[in-house]
Amino acid sequence: MTDMTVRIGGLTLANPVMPASGTFAEGLGDAVDLNRLGALVTKTITRELRDGNPLPRVAEVVGGMLNAIGIPSKGVPYFLQHTLPLYRSWTPPLVVSISAPTAEGFAALAAEVSMPGVAAIEANISCPNIEEDGKAFAMRAGSAAAVVRQLRAATTLPLWVKLTPNTGDVPEVAQACEAAGADAVVVANTLLAMSIDLKTFRPRLGNVMGGLSGPALKPIVLRQVYQCARVVSIPVIGCGGIATAADAAEYMLAGATAVQVGTATFVQPGAMNSVITGLDRFCDARDIKRVSELTGALKREEADEVDLAWLAAPTA
Amino acid sequence: MSTFRAKTVAERSEILANTLVNGEYRHMVVRCTSLSAGAKPGQFFQLLCPPPPGGAPFLRRPMSLYGADPATNTVEFLYKIAGAGTRGLTTLGVGDTVEILGPLGRGFTLAPNLRHIVAVGRGAGLATLGPLAQAAQAAGIGVSAVLSARRPDLMVSDELFRSRGATVLTVTDFEGTSGPAHVERLLRNLITENRCDAFYTCGSSRLLRVQQRLAHEFGLPGQVAMEQQMACGLGMCFCCVRDFNVGDEIAHKRVCWDGPVFDMMEALP
């Protein structure tokens, strides 16, 4: 048995595996035991009532999918009266994902949802689908820091900030968030992408563009997690194309303290539980006592022996 | 100790049959757990379809239930090749396995006061309505089925309805009998004969509109099974929303989680 606990800025999780915001709702509890998860992360809520984007909202691509759901939200009162009580049926810490059109709006919403039963706030400053052309606060260090400063002043809860992979400045944005008071950064959201139907000449998403997720995204975000973990001292939570324990282990070796699993759950509802079980076995097999020892354990020194790794496909 | 009890399960199921029943539809029977075999009419499964030559489906494919038998631990599906997913399903033979996730969604309900219902279906809706025949028979409720297809040779579910004691009226484009005006006359006759306490429908917007109008005129209830592109099947992704009349306003509901069976009067065709 591996010690599976991880610490993320004052919060101890029973294991490092949790859902990615947007890909999880209480319905998953019909299929899997949610009490096994490290944390629960809500879909992003907003104060504004939002219908979401026109259909189609999802399109399959090679190795993953595009989505442009558009954060449908029934507002804060609905969340407090209906959604929050639902999650009291489960024991893992509840992380509430929030979004707003302004820094002030983020702060006000963070204050409103800072209440008993909420363990942390994840600020989604990186949704590519709700602003024109994917513009989001997380695209630049300055705008990200401005939001995080206001959020920090508005809540005493642990503050996680979800970054975008759609900028060349991800490590700079992560540093800016840390300096502005973030307790952790989630790296990353989906990658802005598109797909065209050659029968109709129409975009395959009603919103034209949408976010790429799934296995196709993994190598890119893995690199960004590595880059961020090297320059910040707060925990990095890896999120991008994780479907197996091997994927999660790679993310942790690159520097992630914990991981979020999203799109894989759409294909296999039990994906997160498989990742937890698999990480435990991965550590056991290598005599690693604590899963947290994986974080940043990437070896960069030159090997003394001839590297034959390229002969075999990577395995767990 | 965990007290978790699954209401839906992802399981690898053995194919017992996967045969062509006419020029378009295939009938697939799989062995499953009692949880899956307890699926109710109107519920659906998400199938992890094997990759056909030239394209691997990434997401699961939703498929409505055609039959479920807890006595033999089997579920049945009726499907037409529509894309990479269903093309992949055709490659499966007896003894192969397919991974199914279900039962999912809210199915049809049969109120105890019903004496005779009318089922109206077309296309994939013919498969979806199929399990109602057995459920109604078991509840002592008479069924009249109006089944619509392009051609007589592409009709499905008619034998199933007849075997469960239903009166079957088939209409087809080929015979010029499937238009809304003719179907409305058939439905008005059934209402006049006191054989329509409620409508159950799936697969045609045109026929849904006819039934909504008649339901309004005669004060009859109805249920409709809706279709939509899906990703997760568990109400998480919000990709399968449709518009519904809820109270005085139009609201989105998730077909996979809030449905796929809805109050017929709420549905926007």
Interface residues (C-beta under 8 A of the other chain):
Chain A: G22 T23 F24 A25 E26 G27 L28 D30 A31 V32 D33 N35 R36 K43 D51 G52 L55 P56 R57 V58 E60 V61 V62 G63 G64 M65 N67 I69 P72 G214 T265 F266 V267 Q268 P269 G270
Chain B: S2 F4 A6 K7 T8 V9 A10 L48 A56 P57 F58 L59 R60 L101 Q229 A231 C232 G233 L234 G235 M236 C237 F238 C239 V241 H252 W257
